[in-house]
């Protein structure tokens, strides 16, 4: 059976297809528990660094790094922000994972820099303060970073 | 106007939305589709049954954390039919553009 449609109908259908696809792209992101875990882990390392011996700080950093390295490959693709769908790999691309890894590395440097600055300024617990500052950035900025139009457009 | 690959079954507006959502995902929860399209469970079930009968979607019922979940995914056949349908729509739009007098 031949079905005929006007080009306006065809255009409207293509708009629908694009809108639905974009809606799925909006679901690209990391689960909420990842950001909370990262922020709390960051603070824990900061606390151990200030109140514990040097070996404990080193151990906490290594453990935190190992746990994070284990978790990241499972979630960093951004395809499973919720348990309601799995975004296609070709839509999610690799950018989300790259952005997450680079952001965490940058935050590590920021934490160390802030810690030294606070120490030089005479702060009593520089690592704790620096880690709380960065943990706040993680919680507030992490989801927003991945929701940025730049990343969305490139995923689309 | 019509074009090769145009799929009347997919073109129905609700089914087109369902298939377009599914085409961007490996699988999707029944509840997500229902909420996105603002459909009742029975209305969505009916459309999914039509698509399933055509071999375009596969429906999987799972038990997760003592909760029943229904995952829906586009089959290979559904994926190909959807891509052909989108190509047909683009062809119709392009042909109309070419035919527009200057």
gemmi code that builds the backbone of each chain (N, CA, C; Angstrom):
import gemmi

chains = {
    "A": [
        ("UNK", (0.847, -1.193, 0.000), (0.000, 0.000, 0.000), (0.885, 1.245, 0.000)),
        ("UNK", (0.594, 2.141, -0.907), (1.377, 3.362, -1.004), (0.754, 4.456, -0.146)),
        ("UNK", (1.556, 5.055, 0.689), (1.045, 6.119, 1.553), (1.718, 7.403, 1.099)),
        ("UNK", (0.928, 8.410, 0.852), (1.530, 9.659, 0.402), (1.410, 10.706, 1.493)),
        ("UNK", (2.449, 11.500, 1.636), (2.423, 12.599, 2.610), (2.976, 13.849, 1.945)),
        ("UNK", (2.645, 14.966, 2.491), (3.172, 16.221, 1.953), (4.571, 16.449, 2.526)),
        ("UNK", (5.302, 17.353, 1.897), (6.648, 17.598, 2.426), (6.574, 18.288, 3.783)),
        ("UNK", (5.480, 19.021, 4.050), (5.318, 19.633, 5.377), (5.181, 18.546, 6.447)),
        ("UNK", (4.438, 17.506, 6.113), (4.275, 16.394, 7.057), (5.621, 15.688, 7.274)),
        ("UNK", (6.358, 15.539, 6.179), (7.677, 14.899, 6.288), (8.606, 15.735, 7.163)),
        ("UNK", (8.555, 17.048, 6.971), (9.396, 17.946, 7.789), (9.015, 17.852, 9.255)),
        ("UNK", (7.709, 17.847, 9.500), (7.234, 17.763, 10.889), (7.690, 16.444, 11.525)),
        ("UNK", (7.642, 15.376, 10.755), (8.080, 14.073, 11.276), (9.578, 14.098, 11.600)),
        ("UNK", (10.361, 14.743, 10.734), (11.809, 14.826, 10.986), (12.101, 15.673, 12.229)),
        ("UNK", (11.294, 16.708, 12.434), (11.458, 17.530, 13.649), (11.187, 16.673, 14.882)),
        ("UNK", (10.150, 15.850, 14.816), (9.827, 14.950, 15.937), (10.987, 13.996, 16.205)),
        ("UNK", (11.509, 13.415, 15.146), (12.624, 12.465, 15.286), (13.812, 13.142, 15.955)),
        ("UNK", (14.125, 14.364, 15.506), (15.273, 15.080, 16.064), (15.034, 15.444, 17.533)),
        ("UNK", (13.815, 15.870, 17.841), (13.498, 16.255, 19.219), (13.630, 15.058, 20.170)),
        ("UNK", (13.142, 13.907, 19.734), (13.226, 12.704, 20.586), (14.680, 12.286, 20.777)),
        ("UNK", (15.449, 12.403, 19.728), (16.865, 12.018, 19.818), (17.597, 12.949, 20.799)),
        ("UNK", (17.301, 14.246, 20.682), (17.927, 15.214, 21.591), (17.526, 14.956, 23.038)),
        ("UNK", (16.310, 14.521, 23.216), (15.844, 14.214, 24.575), (16.681, 13.083, 25.184)),
        ("UNK", (17.009, 12.095, 24.369), (17.846, 10.992, 24.864), (19.267, 11.501, 25.138)),
        ("UNK", (19.760, 12.380, 24.268), (21.103, 12.953, 24.478), (21.162, 13.695, 25.818)),
        ("UNK", (20.046, 14.324, 26.212), (20.010, 15.023, 27.498), (20.226, 14.073, 28.676)),
        ("UNK", (20.008, 12.813, 28.444), (20.164, 11.826, 29.529), (21.619, 11.408, 29.723)),
        ("UNK", (22.504, 11.890, 28.844), (23.924, 11.555, 29.012), (24.444, 12.252, 30.265)),
        ("UNK", (25.070, 11.511, 31.106), (25.598, 12.089, 32.340), (26.001, 10.980, 33.292)),
        ("UNK", (26.526, 11.378, 34.425), (26.945, 10.390, 35.418), (25.904, 10.311, 36.535)),
        ("UNK", (25.763, 9.157, 37.143), (24.766, 9.034, 38.212), (25.104, 9.924, 39.410)),
        ("UNK", (24.072, 10.323, 40.116), (24.263, 11.205, 41.270), (25.189, 10.623, 42.312)),
        ("UNK", (25.138, 9.327, 42.533), (25.973, 8.717, 43.571), (27.459, 8.879, 43.262)),
        ("UNK", (27.808, 8.982, 41.959), (29.218, 9.140, 41.597), (29.738, 10.471, 42.149)),
        ("UNK", (28.963, 11.554, 41.925), (29.420, 12.875, 42.364), (29.520, 12.935, 43.887)),
        ("UNK", (28.544, 12.352, 44.577), (28.584, 12.341, 46.046), (29.771, 11.519, 46.556)),
        ("UNK", (29.986, 10.383, 45.927), (31.107, 9.531, 46.335), (32.440, 10.223, 46.121)),
        ("UNK", (32.548, 10.894, 44.975), (33.795, 11.610, 44.659), (34.030, 12.730, 45.672)),
        ("UNK", (32.989, 13.500, 45.952), (33.121, 14.633, 46.881), (33.464, 14.149, 48.291)),
        ("UNK", (32.774, 13.111, 48.768), (33.030, 12.616, 50.127), (34.419, 11.986, 50.224)),
        ("UNK", (34.803, 11.258, 49.174), (36.142, 10.669, 49.146), (37.217, 11.746, 49.181)),
        ("UNK", (36.959, 12.825, 48.467), (37.912, 13.939, 48.401), (38.116, 14.534, 49.799)),
        ("UNK", (36.990, 14.731, 50.490), (37.068, 15.308, 51.841), (37.779, 14.327, 52.786)),
        ("UNK", (37.477, 13.035, 52.639), (38.106, 12.025, 53.503), (39.624, 12.061, 53.360)),
        ("UNK", (40.089, 12.175, 52.113), (41.537, 12.243, 51.887), (42.099, 13.520, 52.520)),
        ("UNK", (41.357, 14.612, 52.389), (41.791, 15.876, 52.994), (41.896, 15.771, 54.506)),
        ("UNK", (40.918, 15.125, 55.120), (40.916, 14.974, 56.591), (42.101, 14.121, 57.036)),
        ("UNK", (42.298, 12.984, 56.370), (43.408, 12.087, 56.737), (44.747, 12.812, 56.558)),
        ("UNK", (44.847, 13.637, 55.510), (46.103, 14.356, 55.250), (46.435, 15.325, 56.383)),
        ("UNK", (45.415, 15.923, 56.989), (45.676, 16.906, 58.042), (45.802, 16.297, 59.438)),
        ("UNK", (45.009, 15.257, 59.698), (44.999, 14.738, 61.086), (45.816, 13.448, 61.250)),
        ("UNK", (46.121, 12.785, 60.144), (46.840, 11.521, 60.255), (48.321, 11.664, 59.942)),
        ("UNK", (49.052, 10.573, 60.130), (50.472, 10.593, 59.760), (50.648, 10.596, 58.242)),
        ("UNK", (51.850, 10.877, 57.796), (52.118, 10.996, 56.357), (51.782, 9.699, 55.615)),
        ("UNK", (52.108, 8.543, 56.261), (51.863, 7.278, 55.572), (50.354, 7.044, 55.370)),
        ("UNK", (49.544, 7.524, 56.349), (48.092, 7.361, 56.234), (47.548, 8.221, 55.100)),
        ("UNK", (48.094, 9.425, 54.958), (47.668, 10.307, 53.862), (47.998, 9.679, 52.518)),
        ("UNK", (49.201, 9.112, 52.445), (49.609, 8.462, 51.187), (48.722, 7.261, 50.897)),
        ("UNK", (48.434, 6.473, 51.942), (47.583, 5.290, 51.764), (46.169, 5.690, 51.345)),
        ("UNK", (45.639, 6.746, 52.001), (44.283, 7.196, 51.673), (44.213, 7.667, 50.227)),
        ("UNK", (45.250, 8.379, 49.783), (45.282, 8.872, 48.402), (45.323, 7.705, 47.420)),
        ("UNK", (46.149, 6.691, 47.755), (46.262, 5.525, 46.873), (44.951, 4.747, 46.815)),
        ("UNK", (44.341, 4.555, 47.976), (43.068, 3.812, 48.018), (41.986, 4.566, 47.242)),
        ("UNK", (41.930, 5.874, 47.489), (40.940, 6.700, 46.788), (41.150, 6.620, 45.268)),
        ("UNK", (42.398, 6.723, 44.856), (42.722, 6.650, 43.424), (42.356, 5.305, 42.833)),
        ("UNK", (42.626, 4.242, 43.600), (42.341, 2.891, 43.100), (40.831, 2.665, 42.968)),
        ("UNK", (40.093, 3.104, 43.991), (38.625, 2.943, 43.947), (38.054, 3.749, 42.779)),
        ("UNK", (38.536, 4.969, 42.635), (38.036, 5.822, 41.551), (38.365, 5.221, 40.188)),
        ("UNK", (39.571, 4.728, 40.049), (39.973, 4.122, 38.770), (39.116, 2.897, 38.453)),
        ("UNK", (38.622, 2.247, 39.502), (37.782, 1.066, 39.308), (36.353, 1.450, 38.925)),
        ("UNK", (35.912, 2.553, 39.474), (34.523, 2.988, 39.245), (34.373, 3.709, 37.898)),
        ("UNK", (35.341, 4.544, 37.582), (35.218, 5.407, 36.394), (34.889, 4.648, 35.093)),
        ("UNK", (35.581, 3.556, 34.795), (35.264, 2.874, 33.520), (33.805, 2.427, 33.422)),
        ("UNK", (33.166, 2.195, 34.580), (31.772, 1.723, 34.549), (30.773, 2.843, 34.300)),
        ("UNK", (31.140, 4.049, 34.717), (30.139, 5.124, 34.636), (30.537, 6.285, 33.721)),
        ("UNK", (31.827, 6.397, 33.411), (32.290, 7.623, 32.736), (31.805, 7.763, 31.301)),
        ("UNK", (31.280, 6.705, 30.735), (30.759, 6.834, 29.366), (29.564, 7.786, 29.342)),
        ("UNK", (28.931, 7.932, 30.515), (27.773, 8.825, 30.587), (26.496, 8.209, 30.062)),
        ("UNK", (26.519, 6.897, 29.792), (25.356, 6.273, 29.163), (24.308, 5.804, 30.174)),
        ("UNK", (24.682, 5.809, 31.455), (23.754, 5.271, 32.462), (23.563, 6.234, 33.623)),
        ("UNK", (23.157, 7.457, 33.301), (22.940, 8.442, 34.371), (21.820, 7.975, 35.298)),
        ("UNK", (20.809, 7.385, 34.714), (19.731, 6.814, 35.518), (19.588, 5.342, 35.128)),
        ("UNK", (18.715, 4.644, 35.846), (18.493, 3.227, 35.527), (17.352, 3.074, 34.527)),
        ("UNK", (16.959, 4.186, 33.906), (15.801, 4.139, 33.021), (16.142, 3.905, 31.565)),
        ("UNK", (17.391, 4.096, 31.216), (17.775, 3.853, 29.825), (19.288, 3.751, 29.706)),
        ("UNK", (19.699, 3.185, 28.585), (21.111, 3.130, 28.261), (21.288, 3.835, 26.921)),
        ("UNK", (21.969, 4.986, 26.962), (22.165, 5.770, 25.735), (23.130, 5.020, 24.822)),
        ("UNK", (22.865, 5.055, 23.543), (23.745, 4.357, 22.595), (25.174, 4.896, 22.677)),
        ("UNK", (26.119, 3.982, 22.574), (27.534, 4.359, 22.708), (27.930, 5.414, 21.682)),
        ("UNK", (27.426, 5.282, 20.458), (27.834, 6.244, 19.423), (27.294, 7.652, 19.692)),
        ("UNK", (26.220, 7.736, 20.463), (25.695, 9.058, 20.826), (26.478, 9.654, 21.986)),
        ("UNK", (26.793, 8.803, 22.958), (27.516, 9.292, 24.141), (28.957, 9.633, 23.776)),
        ("UNK", (29.514, 8.872, 22.843), (30.891, 9.130, 22.433), (31.879, 8.910, 23.573)),
        ("UNK", (33.078, 9.421, 23.382), (34.107, 9.269, 24.422), (34.344, 10.577, 25.159)),
        ("UNK", (33.679, 11.617, 24.712), (33.990, 12.945, 25.269), (33.665, 13.030, 26.751)),
        ("UNK", (32.552, 12.393, 27.133), (32.167, 12.470, 28.541), (33.270, 11.899, 29.421)),
        ("UNK", (33.770, 10.716, 29.044), (34.827, 10.073, 29.834), (36.075, 10.944, 29.871)),
        ("UNK", (36.444, 11.505, 28.731), (37.640, 12.346, 28.669), (37.464, 13.577, 29.559)),
        ("UNK", (36.283, 14.198, 29.476), (36.013, 15.397, 30.283), (36.085, 15.061, 31.769)),
        ("UNK", (35.511, 13.919, 32.157), (35.511, 13.529, 33.571), (36.941, 13.307, 34.068)),
        ("UNK", (37.721, 12.562, 33.310), (39.098, 12.263, 33.731), (39.924, 13.546, 33.826)),
        ("UNK", (39.790, 14.422, 32.816), (40.545, 15.682, 32.834), (40.090, 16.574, 33.990)),
        ("UNK", (38.786, 16.592, 34.243), (38.266, 17.438, 35.328), (38.785, 16.958, 36.678)),
        ("UNK", (38.799, 15.641, 36.879), (39.285, 15.098, 38.163), (40.776, 15.398, 38.332)),
        ("UNK", (41.534, 15.260, 37.233), (42.968, 15.573, 37.304), (43.168, 17.051, 37.632)),
        ("UNK", (42.384, 17.903, 36.983), (42.506, 19.353, 37.240), (42.134, 19.684, 38.684)),
        ("UNK", (41.102, 19.030, 39.186), (40.679, 19.291, 40.570), (41.747, 18.825, 41.566)),
        ("UNK", (42.446, 17.753, 41.215), (43.553, 17.292, 42.064), (44.621, 18.373, 42.171)),
        ("UNK", (44.954, 18.958, 41.030), (45.964, 20.031, 41.029), (45.462, 21.256, 41.802)),
        ("UNK", (44.177, 21.571, 41.613), (43.593, 22.712, 42.325), (43.645, 22.476, 43.839)),
        ("UNK", (43.364, 21.238, 44.243), (43.375, 20.921, 45.679), (44.774, 21.109, 46.261)),
        ("UNK", (45.757, 20.581, 45.550), (47.143, 20.718, 46.035), (47.532, 22.195, 46.087)),
        ("UNK", (47.201, 22.930, 45.026), (47.532, 24.358, 44.972), (46.848, 25.123, 46.091)),
        ("UNK", (45.558, 24.850, 46.277), (44.812, 25.546, 47.331), (45.361, 25.178, 48.707)),
        ("UNK", (45.733, 23.910, 48.871), (46.294, 23.453, 50.137), (47.579, 24.199, 50.480)),
        ("UNK", (48.462, 24.326, 49.492), (49.726, 25.057, 49.724), (49.455, 26.530, 50.023)),
        ("UNK", (48.527, 27.102, 49.281), (48.208, 28.530, 49.484), (47.659, 28.753, 50.894)),
        ("UNK", (46.776, 27.860, 51.322), (46.181, 27.982, 52.664), (47.246, 27.770, 53.743)),
        ("UNK", (48.135, 26.819, 53.487), (49.223, 26.547, 54.445), (50.115, 27.775, 54.584)),
        ("UNK", (50.454, 28.373, 53.422), (51.310, 29.567, 53.429), (50.621, 30.725, 54.142)),
        ("UNK", (49.292, 30.698, 54.080), (48.514, 31.770, 54.713), (48.311, 31.517, 56.209)),
        ("UNK", (48.805, 30.376, 56.676), (48.719, 30.069, 58.093), (47.469, 29.334, 58.524)),
        ("UNK", (46.738, 28.793, 57.575), (45.512, 28.060, 57.930), (45.857, 26.829, 58.763)),
        ("UNK", (44.963, 26.479, 59.706), (45.270, 25.375, 60.621), (45.114, 24.018, 59.930)),
        ("UNK", (44.064, 23.870, 59.130), (43.816, 22.604, 58.435), (43.687, 22.834, 56.928)),
        ("UNK", (44.801, 23.132, 56.282), (44.736, 23.518, 54.859), (44.162, 22.436, 53.944)),
        ("UNK", (44.513, 21.175, 54.194), (44.028, 20.099, 53.303), (42.511, 19.921, 53.434)),
        ("UNK", (42.035, 20.019, 54.682), (40.585, 19.855, 54.896), (39.826, 20.986, 54.202)),
        ("UNK", (40.314, 22.207, 54.392), (39.618, 23.354, 53.779), (39.654, 23.232, 52.255)),
        ("UNK", (40.842, 22.906, 51.724), (40.975, 22.792, 50.261), (40.069, 21.678, 49.714)),
        ("UNK", (40.018, 20.554, 50.429), (39.208, 19.434, 49.920), (37.716, 19.749, 49.994)),
        ("UNK", (37.307, 20.502, 51.036), (35.884, 20.879, 51.121), (35.527, 21.848, 49.977)),
        ("UNK", (36.454, 22.762, 49.700), (36.213, 23.694, 48.586), (36.044, 22.924, 47.275)),
        ("UNK", (36.943, 21.991, 47.037), (36.892, 21.230, 45.774), (35.685, 20.297, 45.756)),
        ("UNK", (35.355, 19.719, 46.910), (34.167, 18.844, 46.962), (32.905, 19.628, 46.613)),
        ("UNK", (32.858, 20.877, 47.059), (31.708, 21.729, 46.722), (31.662, 21.975, 45.216)),
        ("UNK", (32.833, 22.231, 44.653), (32.906, 22.434, 43.191), (32.435, 21.169, 42.461)),
        ("UNK", (32.831, 20.012, 42.982), (32.432, 18.740, 42.354), (30.908, 18.593, 42.367)),
        ("UNK", (30.311, 18.820, 43.524), (28.854, 18.624, 43.651), (28.061, 19.629, 42.833)),
        ("UNK", (28.534, 20.877, 42.842), (27.786, 21.910, 42.116), (28.133, 21.933, 40.625)),
        ("UNK", (29.406, 21.702, 40.339), (29.857, 21.868, 38.953), (29.870, 20.615, 38.107)),
        ("UNK", (30.031, 19.449, 38.749), (30.135, 18.213, 37.973), (28.953, 17.975, 37.050)),
        ("UNK", (27.746, 17.878, 37.617), (26.579, 17.644, 36.758), (26.380, 18.758, 35.734)),
        ("UNK", (26.691, 19.999, 36.131), (26.506, 21.124, 35.192), (27.494, 21.046, 34.042)),
        ("UNK", (28.710, 20.619, 34.358), (29.732, 20.503, 33.312), (29.260, 19.539, 32.229)),
        ("UNK", (28.722, 18.391, 32.668), (28.295, 17.391, 31.689), (26.995, 17.783, 31.000)),
        ("UNK", (26.266, 18.717, 31.601), (25.018, 19.170, 30.979), (25.249, 20.367, 30.069)),
        ("UNK", (26.520, 20.763, 29.910), (26.791, 21.968, 29.130), (26.408, 21.756, 27.669)),
        ("UNK", (25.897, 22.810, 27.029), (25.504, 22.697, 25.618), (26.658, 22.239, 24.735)),
        ("UNK", (27.867, 22.660, 25.103), (29.043, 22.268, 24.313), (29.152, 20.746, 24.189)),
        ("UNK", (29.013, 20.082, 25.343), (29.137, 18.618, 25.339), (27.931, 17.981, 24.664)),
        ("UNK", (26.766, 18.554, 24.898), (25.538, 18.018, 24.307), (25.584, 18.098, 22.782)),
        ("UNK", (26.001, 19.277, 22.274), (26.025, 19.455, 20.828), (26.995, 18.485, 20.175)),
        ("UNK", (28.105, 18.271, 20.862), (29.086, 17.369, 20.275), (28.640, 15.924, 20.364)),
        ("UNK", (27.794, 15.640, 21.356), (27.264, 14.289, 21.452), (26.170, 14.070, 20.422)),
        ("UNK", (25.519, 15.176, 19.994), (24.373, 15.067, 19.109), (24.725, 14.855, 17.671)),
    ],
    "B": [
        ("UNK", (3.040, 12.574, -1.926), (4.418, 12.209, -2.256), (4.849, 11.014, -1.397)),
        ("UNK", (5.578, 10.092, -1.980), (6.062, 8.951, -1.211), (7.492, 8.631, -1.628)),
        ("UNK", (8.177, 7.849, -0.845), (9.560, 7.511, -1.175), (9.850, 6.101, -0.694)),
        ("UNK", (10.850, 5.512, -1.309), (11.241, 4.147, -0.931), (11.699, 4.132, 0.521)),
        ("UNK", (11.232, 3.156, 1.256), (11.622, 3.053, 2.660), (10.607, 3.674, 3.597)),
        ("UNK", (9.666, 4.423, 3.041), (8.638, 5.029, 3.884), (7.858, 3.912, 4.571)),
        ("UNK", (7.736, 4.011, 5.883), (7.108, 2.931, 6.650), (5.863, 3.476, 7.344)),
        ("UNK", (4.741, 3.081, 6.842), (3.478, 3.596, 7.371), (3.284, 3.215, 8.840)),
        ("UNK", (3.743, 2.041, 9.203), (3.572, 1.591, 10.594), (4.349, 2.487, 11.557)),
        ("UNK", (5.558, 2.844, 11.168), (6.380, 3.713, 12.019), (5.873, 5.149, 11.972)),
        ("UNK", (5.349, 5.557, 10.836), (5.030, 6.978, 10.654), (3.911, 7.490, 11.561)),
        ("UNK", (3.052, 6.626, 12.034), (1.986, 7.080, 12.946), (2.648, 7.851, 14.095)),
        ("UNK", (2.118, 9.013, 14.449), (2.866, 9.973, 15.285), (3.378, 9.388, 16.606)),
        ("UNK", (2.548, 8.649, 17.317), (3.001, 8.101, 18.608), (4.099, 7.070, 18.389)),
        ("UNK", (3.884, 6.216, 17.395), (4.899, 5.175, 17.145), (6.207, 5.799, 16.651)),
        ("UNK", (6.096, 6.874, 15.866), (7.316, 7.540, 15.399), (8.109, 8.075, 16.597)),
        ("UNK", (7.406, 8.648, 17.557), (8.086, 9.164, 18.759), (8.724, 8.026, 19.552)),
        ("UNK", (7.998, 6.932, 19.684), (8.534, 5.783, 20.432), (9.794, 5.254, 19.751)),
        ("UNK", (9.703, 5.040, 18.452), (10.835, 4.460, 17.720), (12.019, 5.430, 17.697)),
        ("UNK", (11.728, 6.734, 17.573), (12.820, 7.724, 17.566), (13.540, 7.742, 18.912)),
        ("UNK", (12.803, 7.603, 19.997), (13.437, 7.518, 21.321), (14.294, 6.260, 21.407)),
        ("UNK", (13.694, 5.143, 21.014), (14.397, 3.855, 21.142), (15.640, 3.790, 20.249)),
        ("UNK", (15.592, 4.486, 19.119), (16.722, 4.433, 18.175), (17.981, 5.050, 18.765)),
        ("UNK", (17.808, 5.910, 19.775), (18.971, 6.569, 20.380), (19.472, 5.831, 21.617)),
        ("UNK", (18.840, 4.722, 21.934), (19.214, 4.006, 23.163), (19.379, 2.514, 22.904)),
        ("UNK", (20.174, 1.875, 23.760), (20.307, 0.417, 23.668), (19.026, -0.232, 24.179)),
        ("UNK", (18.522, 0.320, 25.276), (17.237, -0.102, 25.824), (16.656, 1.058, 26.624)),
        ("UNK", (15.386, 0.961, 26.879), (14.705, 2.038, 27.581), (13.626, 1.426, 28.467)),
        ("UNK", (13.482, 1.998, 29.642), (12.458, 1.519, 30.546), (11.073, 1.933, 30.024)),
        ("UNK", (10.137, 1.032, 30.180), (8.751, 1.300, 29.766), (8.260, 2.616, 30.396)),
        ("UNK", (8.581, 2.811, 31.680), (8.099, 3.998, 32.403), (8.682, 5.283, 31.818)),
        ("UNK", (9.917, 5.218, 31.346), (10.549, 6.405, 30.751), (9.795, 6.826, 29.493)),
        ("UNK", (9.493, 5.856, 28.644), (8.764, 6.163, 27.399), (7.372, 6.709, 27.739)),
        ("UNK", (6.725, 6.030, 28.668), (5.371, 6.457, 29.073), (5.384, 7.913, 29.543)),
        ("UNK", (6.341, 8.249, 30.411), (6.391, 9.601, 30.959), (6.783, 10.628, 29.898)),
        ("UNK", (7.724, 10.264, 29.040), (8.176, 11.191, 28.008), (7.046, 11.561, 27.060)),
        ("UNK", (6.251, 10.568, 26.713), (5.209, 10.800, 25.714), (3.862, 11.126, 26.349)),
        ("UNK", (3.809, 11.077, 27.677), (2.566, 11.397, 28.360), (1.439, 10.440, 28.004)),
        ("UNK", (1.788, 9.162, 27.889), (0.782, 8.162, 27.522), (0.342, 7.380, 28.755)),
        ("UNK", (-0.830, 6.787, 28.652), (-1.242, 5.859, 29.705), (-0.512, 4.536, 29.454)),
        ("UNK", (-0.464, 3.696, 30.486), (0.213, 2.399, 30.320), (-0.449, 1.574, 29.223)),
        ("UNK", (-1.776, 1.607, 29.198), (-2.470, 0.777, 28.204), (-2.240, 1.302, 26.795)),
        ("UNK", (-2.208, 2.633, 26.650), (-1.975, 3.203, 25.315), (-0.575, 2.847, 24.821)),
        ("UNK", (0.399, 2.942, 25.725), (1.768, 2.602, 25.322), (1.881, 1.103, 25.032)),
        ("UNK", (1.264, 0.277, 25.869), (1.321, -1.172, 25.647), (0.757, -1.533, 24.284)),
        ("UNK", (-0.319, -0.852, 23.922), (-0.952, -1.140, 22.635), (0.002, -0.813, 21.471)),
        ("UNK", (0.628, 0.350, 21.556), (1.555, 0.740, 20.476), (2.771, -0.190, 20.434)),
        ("UNK", (3.249, -0.557, 21.618), (4.413, -1.455, 21.653), (4.055, -2.836, 21.105)),
        ("UNK", (2.832, -3.279, 21.381), (2.404, -4.576, 20.851), (2.387, -4.557, 19.324)),
        ("UNK", (1.948, -3.436, 18.772), (1.923, -3.299, 17.306), (3.350, -3.370, 16.755)),
        ("UNK", (4.241, -2.635, 17.412), (5.634, -2.623, 16.952), (6.300, -3.979, 17.158)),
        ("UNK", (5.941, -4.639, 18.254), (6.518, -5.956, 18.536), (6.023, -6.981, 17.507)),
        ("UNK", (4.750, -6.900, 17.154), (4.193, -7.829, 16.169), (4.866, -7.661, 14.804)),
        ("UNK", (5.302, -6.430, 14.530), (5.990, -6.169, 13.258), (7.468, -6.564, 13.335)),
        ("UNK", (7.902, -6.961, 14.525), (9.310, -7.354, 14.701), (10.227, -6.171, 14.907)),
        ("UNK", (9.661, -4.988, 15.209), (10.481, -3.778, 15.334), (11.015, -3.547, 16.750)),
        ("UNK", (10.309, -4.037, 17.747), (10.815, -3.878, 19.110), (10.811, -5.218, 19.842)),
        ("UNK", (11.673, -5.302, 20.826), (11.710, -6.481, 21.704), (11.416, -5.984, 23.114)),
        ("UNK", (10.597, -6.723, 23.821), (10.211, -6.323, 25.181), (10.717, -7.374, 26.160)),
        ("UNK", (11.408, -6.892, 27.176), (12.034, -7.792, 28.145), (11.498, -7.469, 29.532)),
        ("UNK", (10.987, -8.457, 30.208), (10.469, -8.226, 31.565), (11.492, -8.724, 32.578)),
        ("UNK", (11.898, -7.847, 33.492), (12.969, -8.164, 34.438), (12.485, -7.971, 35.866)),
        ("UNK", (13.170, -8.660, 36.782), (12.900, -8.452, 38.200), (14.165, -7.863, 38.798)),
        ("UNK", (14.105, -6.591, 39.216), (15.287, -5.920, 39.736), (14.958, -5.317, 41.095)),
        ("UNK", (15.713, -5.722, 42.122), (15.473, -5.249, 43.496), (14.003, -5.400, 43.888)),
        ("UNK", (13.465, -6.566, 43.622), (12.067, -6.890, 43.945), (11.061, -6.008, 43.197)),
        ("UNK", (11.553, -5.314, 42.167), (10.639, -4.491, 41.367), (10.627, -5.027, 39.949)),
        ("UNK", (9.425, -5.059, 39.407), (9.333, -5.521, 38.033), (9.608, -4.355, 37.091)),
        ("UNK", (10.480, -4.596, 36.149), (10.811, -3.555, 35.180), (10.595, -4.124, 33.788)),
        ("UNK", (10.228, -3.251, 32.897), (10.044, -3.670, 31.509), (10.998, -2.845, 30.646)),
        ("UNK", (11.915, -3.545, 30.009), (12.854, -2.885, 29.111), (12.403, -3.082, 27.672)),
        ("UNK", (12.478, -2.002, 26.924), (12.074, -2.053, 25.513), (13.281, -1.680, 24.673)),
        ("UNK", (13.492, -2.412, 23.611), (14.587, -2.025, 22.711), (14.194, -2.255, 21.261)),
        ("UNK", (14.844, -1.493, 20.408), (14.599, -1.637, 18.983), (15.384, -2.840, 18.474)),
        ("UNK", (14.737, -3.670, 17.679), (15.456, -4.810, 17.092), (16.275, -4.303, 15.895)),
        ("UNK", (17.119, -5.162, 15.389), (17.891, -4.807, 14.195), (16.949, -4.436, 13.049)),
        ("UNK", (15.894, -5.240, 12.924), (14.902, -4.978, 11.876), (14.237, -3.611, 12.090)),
        ("UNK", (13.932, -3.302, 13.334), (13.323, -2.019, 13.664), (14.272, -0.863, 13.381)),
        ("UNK", (15.534, -1.081, 13.729), (16.550, -0.056, 13.485), (16.669, 0.240, 11.987)),
        ("UNK", (16.706, -0.821, 11.205), (16.841, -0.642, 9.748), (15.599, 0.033, 9.167)),
        ("UNK", (14.429, -0.393, 9.635), (13.186, 0.204, 9.133), (13.111, 1.683, 9.494)),
        ("UNK", (13.559, 2.020, 10.712), (13.534, 3.416, 11.149), (14.500, 4.261, 10.308)),
        ("UNK", (15.690, 3.722, 10.085), (16.668, 4.474, 9.287), (16.161, 4.687, 7.864)),
        ("UNK", (15.540, 3.646, 7.303), (14.992, 3.759, 5.942), (13.859, 4.786, 5.924)),
        ("UNK", (13.064, 4.791, 6.988), (11.944, 5.733, 7.065), (12.465, 7.173, 7.134)),
        ("UNK", (13.478, 7.394, 7.932), (14.048, 8.745, 8.053), (14.648, 9.173, 6.709)),
        ("UNK", (15.311, 8.234, 6.032), (15.867, 8.550, 4.702), (14.743, 8.952, 3.747)),
        ("UNK", (13.647, 8.209, 3.828), (12.503, 8.495, 2.953), (11.933, 9.884, 3.244)),
        ("UNK", (11.835, 10.222, 4.530), (11.316, 11.543, 4.909), (12.238, 12.647, 4.374)),
        ("UNK", (13.534, 12.423, 4.496), (14.500, 13.421, 4.011), (14.397, 13.569, 2.498)),
        ("UNK", (14.193, 12.448, 1.834), (14.072, 12.470, 0.369), (12.830, 13.270, -0.038)),
        ("UNK", (11.749, 13.061, 0.679), (10.510, 13.789, 0.370), (10.718, 15.292, 0.551)),
        ("UNK", (11.382, 15.651, 1.649), (11.643, 17.074, 1.914), (12.571, 17.652, 0.847)),
        ("UNK", (13.620, 16.877, 0.495), (14.584, 17.356, -0.495), (13.930, 17.511, -1.861)),
        ("UNK", (13.098, 16.528, -2.234), (12.424, 16.566, -3.529), (11.509, 17.786, -3.608)),
        ("UNK", (10.815, 18.049, -2.525), (9.918, 19.216, -2.492), (10.715, 20.496, -2.622)),
        ("UNK", (11.903, 20.519, -2.001), (12.778, 21.702, -2.096), (13.243, 21.921, -3.522)),
        ("UNK", (13.592, 20.812, -4.206), (14.054, 20.900, -5.595), (12.943, 21.388, -6.518)),
        ("UNK", (11.701, 20.989, -6.193), (10.577, 21.293, -7.072), (10.030, 22.710, -6.867)),
        ("UNK", (10.503, 23.369, -5.796), (10.010, 24.709, -5.515), (10.460, 25.674, -6.612)),
        ("UNK", (9.512, 26.397, -7.243), (9.919, 27.313, -8.314), (10.758, 28.471, -7.773)),
        ("UNK", (11.709, 28.935, -8.572), (12.604, 30.003, -8.142), (11.888, 31.351, -8.149)),
    ],
}
model = gemmi.Model(1)
for chain_id, residues in chains.items():
    chain = gemmi.Chain(chain_id)
    for i, (resn, *xyz) in enumerate(residues, 1):
        res = gemmi.Residue()
        res.name, res.seqid = resn, gemmi.SeqId(i, " ")
        for name, pos in zip(("N", "CA", "C"), xyz):
            atom = gemmi.Atom()
            atom.name, atom.element = name, gemmi.Element(name[0])
            atom.pos, atom.b_iso = gemmi.Position(*pos), 0.0
            res.add_atom(atom)
        chain.add_residue(res)
    model.add_chain(chain)
structure = gemmi.Structure()
structure.add_model(model)
structure.setup_entities()
